[in-house]
Amino acid sequence: MKNTKTKFFSAITIATMIIFLCSASKNQQSNSKYLTMQAIESALNGGAKIVIAFPDGQTQEFDLSKQGSSENASKINKVINALSEKGYELISSNGLQVTATYIFVKK
């Protein structure tokens, strides 16, 4: 009799934990706020810039100098650090010679 009750309460406890963990995971995923940053180092018509798209749809732009300069690398690094200080974590980055895309998520 005791063995049956123990198994029953163990099964209920495990089922409750699974339901709790699944609902916590869904809540965490739906609250994610993504930010996209593009660094465009085009030398054409002075179009080199950083464009940031915030989760709320707002955008912000910063001018960069000519393509491939160390000044640009420093400015991109400063912007990434500033976003980190605002609570964003870099989760992905990719790019070619003239355009790099960085994806951040709000912590």
LUMDREN-59826 format. One record per residue: x, y, z of N, C-alpha, C in turn; residue in one letter. Coordinates in Angstrom, 2 decimals. Example, Ala and Ser with C-alpha at 12.3 -4.5 7.8 and 13.67 -1.06 7.14 Angstrom:
2
<node <13.19 -5.69 7.80> <12.30 -4.50 7.80> <13.20 -3.30 7.80> a>,
<node <12.85 -2.25 7.08> <13.67 -1.06 7.14> <12.90 0.03 7.87> s>,
***
This chain:
107
<node <0.82 -1.19 0.00> <0.00 0.00 0.00> <0.87 1.26 0.00> m>,
<node <1.89 1.28 0.90> <2.78 2.43 0.97> <3.55 2.59 -0.35> k>,
<node <3.95 1.46 -0.92> <4.72 1.49 -2.17> <3.88 2.10 -3.30> n>,
<node <2.60 1.80 -3.36> <1.71 2.33 -4.39> <1.53 3.83 -4.21> t>,
<node <1.37 4.28 -2.95> <1.22 5.71 -2.67> <2.50 6.47 -3.03> k>,
<node <3.63 5.89 -2.73> <4.91 6.52 -3.04> <5.07 6.67 -4.54> t>,
<node <4.74 5.64 -5.30> <4.82 5.71 -6.76> <3.85 6.75 -7.30> k>,
<node <2.64 6.80 -6.74> <1.64 7.77 -7.19> <2.12 9.20 -6.95> f>,
<node <2.61 9.50 -5.77> <3.08 10.85 -5.46> <4.33 11.20 -6.26> f>,
<node <5.18 10.23 -6.51> <6.36 10.46 -7.34> <5.95 10.81 -8.77> s>,
<node <4.97 10.10 -9.30> <4.49 10.36 -10.66> <3.87 11.76 -10.75> a>,
<node <3.10 12.14 -9.76> <2.48 13.48 -9.74> <3.56 14.55 -9.64> i>,
<node <4.55 14.34 -8.81> <5.64 15.31 -8.65> <6.40 15.48 -9.96> t>,
<node <6.73 14.38 -10.62> <7.45 14.45 -11.89> <6.61 15.14 -12.96> i>,
<node <5.33 14.82 -13.04> <4.45 15.46 -14.02> <4.35 16.97 -13.77> a>,
<node <4.25 17.37 -12.51> <4.17 18.79 -12.16> <5.46 19.51 -12.55> t>,
<node <6.60 18.87 -12.30> <7.88 19.48 -12.66> <8.00 19.65 -14.17> m>,
<node <7.58 18.66 -14.94> <7.64 18.74 -16.40> <6.76 19.87 -16.91> i>,
<node <5.55 19.97 -16.40> <4.64 21.06 -16.81> <5.25 22.41 -16.45> i>,
<node <5.80 22.55 -15.27> <6.41 23.81 -14.83> <7.59 24.19 -15.72> f>,
<node <8.47 23.24 -16.02> <9.64 23.52 -16.84> <9.25 23.88 -18.28> l>,
<node <8.25 23.20 -18.82> <7.81 23.52 -20.19> <7.20 24.92 -20.26> c>,
<node <6.39 25.28 -19.28> <5.78 26.62 -19.31> <6.83 27.70 -19.07> s>,
<node <7.83 27.45 -18.24> <8.89 28.43 -18.01> <9.71 28.63 -19.28> a>,
<node <9.95 27.56 -20.02> <10.71 27.65 -21.26> <9.94 28.45 -22.30> s>,
<node <8.64 28.25 -22.43> <7.82 28.99 -23.38> <7.80 30.48 -23.04> k>,
<node <7.67 30.81 -21.76> <7.66 32.22 -21.35> <8.97 32.89 -21.66> n>,
<node <10.08 32.21 -21.46> <11.39 32.79 -21.71> <11.57 33.04 -23.21> q>,
<node <11.12 32.13 -24.05> <11.27 32.29 -25.48> <10.41 33.42 -26.02> q>,
<node <9.19 33.58 -25.52> <8.30 34.59 -26.06> <8.68 35.99 -25.60> s>,
<node <9.49 36.11 -24.57> <9.89 37.43 -24.08> <11.20 37.91 -24.69> n>,
<node <11.76 37.15 -25.61> <13.02 37.55 -26.23> <12.85 38.80 -27.05> s>,
<node <13.82 39.70 -26.95> <13.82 40.94 -27.71> <15.12 41.00 -28.50> k>,
<node <14.99 40.93 -29.82> <16.17 40.92 -30.68> <16.48 42.30 -31.24> y>,
<node <17.75 42.56 -31.39> <18.27 43.79 -31.97> <19.20 43.39 -33.11> l>,
<node <19.11 44.09 -34.22> <19.97 43.82 -35.36> <20.85 45.03 -35.63> t>,
<node <22.14 44.79 -35.82> <23.07 45.86 -36.15> <23.80 45.48 -37.42> m>,
<node <23.86 46.42 -38.36> <24.62 46.20 -39.59> <25.70 47.26 -39.69> q>,
<node <26.90 46.80 -40.01> <28.01 47.70 -40.29> <28.24 47.64 -41.79> a>,
<node <28.01 48.76 -42.45> <28.14 48.83 -43.91> <29.35 49.71 -44.21> i>,
<node <30.39 49.11 -44.77> <31.62 49.85 -45.05> <31.78 50.08 -46.55> e>,
<node <30.75 50.61 -47.15> <30.79 50.90 -48.58> <31.51 52.22 -48.81> s>,
<node <32.44 52.21 -49.73> <33.19 53.44 -50.03> <32.44 54.31 -51.04> a>,
<node <31.33 53.82 -51.57> <30.57 54.55 -52.58> <29.74 55.65 -51.94> l>,
<node <29.92 56.86 -52.41> <29.13 58.01 -51.98> <29.13 58.23 -50.47> n>,
<node <30.17 57.83 -49.79> <30.26 58.05 -48.35> <29.19 57.31 -47.57> g>,
<node <28.77 56.14 -48.06> <27.68 55.41 -47.43> <28.09 54.51 -46.28> g>,
<node <29.31 54.63 -45.79> <29.76 53.77 -44.69> <29.07 54.18 -43.40> a>,
<node <28.38 53.19 -42.76> <27.65 53.52 -41.53> <27.31 52.27 -40.75> k>,
<node <26.89 52.50 -39.52> <26.34 51.45 -38.66> <24.85 51.76 -38.54> i>,
<node <24.02 50.75 -38.77> <22.58 50.91 -38.61> <22.12 49.91 -37.56> v>,
<node <21.40 50.41 -36.55> <20.88 49.56 -35.48> <19.36 49.59 -35.54> i>,
<node <18.74 48.41 -35.57> <17.29 48.27 -35.50> <16.95 47.69 -34.13> a>,
<node <16.30 48.49 -33.29> <15.95 48.08 -31.94> <14.67 47.24 -31.95> f>,
<node <14.42 46.46 -30.90> <13.24 45.60 -30.85> <11.92 46.35 -31.04> p>,
<node <11.85 47.61 -30.64> <10.61 48.37 -30.75> <10.42 49.01 -32.13> d>,
<node <11.34 48.75 -33.07> <11.23 49.28 -34.41> <12.01 50.56 -34.64> g>,
<node <12.52 51.18 -33.61> <13.33 52.39 -33.74> <14.66 52.03 -34.41> q>,
<node <15.24 52.99 -35.12> <16.55 52.77 -35.71> <17.49 53.90 -35.31> t>,
<node <18.76 53.60 -35.36> <19.80 54.58 -35.05> <20.95 54.35 -36.01> q>,
<node <21.56 55.43 -36.48> <22.67 55.32 -37.43> <23.89 56.08 -36.92> e>,
<node <25.06 55.52 -37.25> <26.34 56.15 -36.95> <27.16 56.14 -38.23> f>,
<node <27.82 57.23 -38.54> <28.67 57.29 -39.71> <30.00 56.60 -39.46> d>,
<node <30.53 55.95 -40.50> <31.86 55.35 -40.47> <32.70 56.05 -41.52> l>,
<node <34.01 55.86 -41.43> <34.91 56.44 -42.43> <35.07 55.45 -43.59> s>,
<node <36.08 55.64 -44.40> <36.24 54.79 -45.57> <36.40 53.32 -45.22> k>,
<node <36.17 52.48 -46.21> <36.15 51.04 -46.03> <37.46 50.49 -45.46> q>,
<node <37.31 49.61 -44.45> <38.43 48.86 -43.93> <39.37 49.61 -43.01> g>,
<node <38.98 50.74 -42.48> <39.90 51.48 -41.62> <39.87 50.94 -40.20> s>,
<node <40.98 51.10 -39.49> <41.03 50.67 -38.09> <40.12 51.53 -37.23> s>,
<node <39.87 52.76 -37.67> <38.94 53.64 -36.96> <37.53 53.03 -36.96> e>,
<node <37.14 52.40 -38.07> <35.84 51.74 -38.15> <35.76 50.56 -37.18> n>,
<node <36.81 49.77 -37.12> <36.82 48.62 -36.21> <36.66 49.09 -34.77> a>,
<node <37.32 50.18 -34.43> <37.22 50.73 -33.08> <35.80 51.22 -32.80> s>,
<node <35.18 51.90 -33.77> <33.83 52.42 -33.58> <32.81 51.28 -33.46> k>,
<node <32.95 50.25 -34.30> <32.06 49.09 -34.22> <32.19 48.42 -32.85> i>,
<node <33.41 48.28 -32.38> <33.65 47.69 -31.06> <32.99 48.51 -29.95> n>,
<node <33.09 49.84 -30.04> <32.48 50.71 -29.03> <30.96 50.56 -29.02> k>,
<node <30.37 50.45 -30.20> <28.92 50.29 -30.28> <28.50 48.94 -29.69> v>,
<node <29.24 47.88 -30.01> <28.94 46.56 -29.45> <29.04 46.60 -27.92> i>,
<node <30.07 47.23 -27.39> <30.21 47.33 -25.93> <29.09 48.16 -25.31> n>,
<node <28.67 49.23 -25.99> <27.58 50.06 -25.48> <26.27 49.26 -25.44> a>,
<node <26.03 48.44 -26.46> <24.84 47.61 -26.47> <24.89 46.56 -25.36> l>,
<node <26.07 46.02 -25.11> <26.24 45.06 -24.02> <25.92 45.71 -22.67> s>,
<node <26.36 46.94 -22.50> <26.08 47.67 -21.25> <24.58 47.94 -21.08> e>,
<node <23.84 48.01 -22.19> <22.40 48.22 -22.14> <21.64 46.92 -21.94> k>,
<node <22.37 45.80 -21.79> <21.73 44.53 -21.51> <21.53 43.62 -22.71> g>,
<node <22.19 43.91 -23.82> <22.08 43.06 -25.00> <23.29 42.13 -25.08> y>,
<node <23.03 40.90 -25.52> <24.10 39.90 -25.66> <24.21 39.51 -27.13> e>,
<node <25.42 39.56 -27.66> <25.67 39.18 -29.05> <25.50 37.67 -29.20> l>,
<node <24.59 37.26 -30.10> <24.35 35.83 -30.28> <24.76 35.33 -31.66> i>,
<node <24.94 36.26 -32.62> <25.32 35.84 -33.97> <25.95 37.00 -34.71> s>,
<node <26.90 36.69 -35.55> <27.48 37.70 -36.43> <27.97 37.02 -37.70> s>,
<node <27.85 37.73 -38.81> <28.38 37.24 -40.07> <28.58 38.42 -41.00> n>,
<node <29.36 38.23 -42.02> <29.56 39.33 -42.94> <30.55 39.02 -44.03> g>,
<node <30.56 39.92 -44.99> <31.51 39.85 -46.09> <32.42 41.07 -45.99> l>,
<node <33.02 41.45 -47.08> <33.96 42.57 -47.03> <33.30 43.90 -46.70> q>,
<node <32.11 44.15 -47.21> <31.52 45.48 -47.03> <30.36 45.54 -46.05> v>,
<node <29.77 44.42 -45.70> <28.64 44.42 -44.78> <28.79 43.31 -43.74> t>,
<node <28.57 43.68 -42.49> <28.56 42.70 -41.40> <27.26 42.88 -40.64> a>,
<node <26.63 41.76 -40.25> <25.39 41.79 -39.50> <25.63 41.16 -38.14> t>,
<node <25.13 41.81 -37.11> <25.25 41.34 -35.72> <23.85 41.22 -35.14> y>,
<node <23.55 40.09 -34.51> <22.26 39.88 -33.87> <22.48 39.81 -32.37> i>,
<node <21.70 40.60 -31.64> <21.76 40.64 -30.19> <20.40 40.23 -29.62> f>,
<node <20.41 39.73 -28.40> <19.17 39.44 -27.69> <19.24 40.16 -26.34> v>,
<node <18.11 40.67 -25.89> <18.04 41.34 -24.60> <18.13 40.30 -23.50> k>,
<node <19.05 40.50 -22.57> <19.25 39.53 -21.47> <18.10 39.60 -20.49> k>,
***
